[in-house]
Amino acid sequence: MQGCRACDNCFSKENKACIFNDDFNELASLMAESDVIIFCTPLYWYSFPTQIKAAIDKFYSFIIGKKDVPIKECMLLSCGELEDPHVFDGIVRSFELIAQDRGWKNRGHYLVNSVNEKGAISNTEHLQKIYDIGKKF
Ligand SMILES: Cc1cc2nc3c(=O)[nH]c(=O)nc-3n(C[C@H](O)[C@H](O)[C@H](O)COP(=O)(O)O)c2cc1C
């Protein structure tokens, strides 16, 4: 997925969200039939990694194309290496503003500090907790 080029041709051809064909068009189709969106991501430099940010940038196509998606609620799941809980301040604020902008009810966030090595989260209670939260959606 590449970032948005701000060409403003969203939904202008074959009802594709983006004329630069990449996986966002499939994501946009999925979003068009979803009630909920969960952002599930590692923390990169106190923010979203490039790959997730590229998808978020292309949410712009819904505005330019005047397309409503049925999403009503959203949640943020993230994990990071460092211990300080404040490392998530930036991504949480960004997520809150995106939710507000899109009119999606913010169902909150679940953040996990101090996980870095592959599989580290498996040794914690967090996956079960997130599974239980997911079941309530
Ligand atoms: C490019 C890069 C940037 C990162 N930036 C942060 C950071 O700002 N704060 C932090 O706590 N961890 C940071 N990390 C560590 C990851 O968030 C951490 O290893 C996480 O557990 C990776 O999750 P994953 O295995 O699901 O990809 C960074 C890792 C990479 C590769």
Ligand as a Chemical Component Dictionary entry (heavy atoms), coordinates in Angstrom:
data_LIG
# 
_chem_comp.id                   LIG 
_chem_comp.type                 NON-POLYMER 
_chem_comp.pdbx_formal_charge   0 
_chem_comp.three_letter_code    LIG 
# 
loop_
_chem_comp_atom.comp_id 
_chem_comp_atom.atom_id 
_chem_comp_atom.alt_atom_id 
_chem_comp_atom.type_symbol 
_chem_comp_atom.charge 
_chem_comp_atom.model_Cartn_x 
_chem_comp_atom.model_Cartn_y 
_chem_comp_atom.model_Cartn_z 
_chem_comp_atom.pdbx_ordinal 
LIG C1  C1  C 0 11.159 0.957  13.224 1  
LIG C2  C2  C 0 10.777 0.628  14.642 2  
LIG C3  C3  C 0 10.384 1.659  15.502 3  
LIG C4  C4  C 0 10.004 1.363  16.810 4  
LIG N1  N1  N 0 9.619  2.394  17.633 5  
LIG C5  C5  C 0 9.239  2.116  18.909 6  
LIG C6  C6  C 0 8.832  3.168  19.792 7  
LIG O1  O1  O 0 8.773  4.334  19.432 8  
LIG N2  N2  N 0 8.510  2.848  21.065 9  
LIG C7  C7  C 0 8.515  1.546  21.529 10 
LIG O2  O2  O 0 8.184  1.313  22.685 11 
LIG N3  N3  N 0 8.870  0.521  20.686 12 
LIG C8  C8  C 0 9.237  0.782  19.407 13 
LIG N4  N4  N 0 9.606  -0.244 18.561 14 
LIG C9  C9  C 0 9.518  -1.651 19.052 15 
LIG C10 C10 C 0 8.229  -2.358 18.626 16 
LIG O3  O3  O 0 7.080  -1.556 18.844 17 
LIG C11 C11 C 0 8.081  -3.657 19.407 18 
LIG O4  O4  O 0 9.178  -4.501 19.106 19 
LIG C12 C12 C 0 6.768  -4.378 19.168 20 
LIG O5  O5  O 0 6.616  -5.392 20.140 21 
LIG C13 C13 C 0 6.727  -5.030 17.754 22 
LIG O6  O6  O 0 5.482  -5.682 17.580 23 
LIG P1  P1  P 0 5.277  -6.786 16.415 24 
LIG O7  O7  O 0 6.183  -7.957 16.777 25 
LIG O8  O8  O 0 3.830  -7.113 16.473 26 
LIG O9  O9  O 0 5.710  -6.140 15.128 27 
LIG C14 C14 C 0 9.996  0.021  17.263 28 
LIG C15 C15 C 0 10.398 -1.017 16.383 29 
LIG C16 C16 C 0 10.778 -0.714 15.103 30 
LIG C17 C17 C 0 11.193 -1.856 14.173 31 
# 
loop_
_chem_comp_bond.comp_id 
_chem_comp_bond.atom_id_1 
_chem_comp_bond.atom_id_2 
_chem_comp_bond.value_order 
_chem_comp_bond.pdbx_ordinal 
LIG C1  C2  SING 1  
LIG C2  C3  SING 2  
LIG C2  C16 DOUB 3  
LIG C3  C4  DOUB 4  
LIG C4  N1  SING 5  
LIG C4  C14 SING 6  
LIG N1  C5  DOUB 7  
LIG C5  C6  SING 8  
LIG C5  C8  SING 9  
LIG C6  O1  DOUB 10 
LIG C6  N2  SING 11 
LIG N2  C7  SING 12 
LIG C7  O2  DOUB 13 
LIG C7  N3  SING 14 
LIG N3  C8  DOUB 15 
LIG C8  N4  SING 16 
LIG N4  C9  SING 17 
LIG N4  C14 SING 18 
LIG C9  C10 SING 19 
LIG C10 O3  SING 20 
LIG C10 C11 SING 21 
LIG C11 O4  SING 22 
LIG C11 C12 SING 23 
LIG C12 O5  SING 24 
LIG C12 C13 SING 25 
LIG C13 O6  SING 26 
LIG O6  P1  SING 27 
LIG P1  O7  DOUB 28 
LIG P1  O8  SING 29 
LIG P1  O9  SING 30 
LIG C14 C15 DOUB 31 
LIG C15 C16 SING 32 
LIG C16 C17 SING 33 
# 
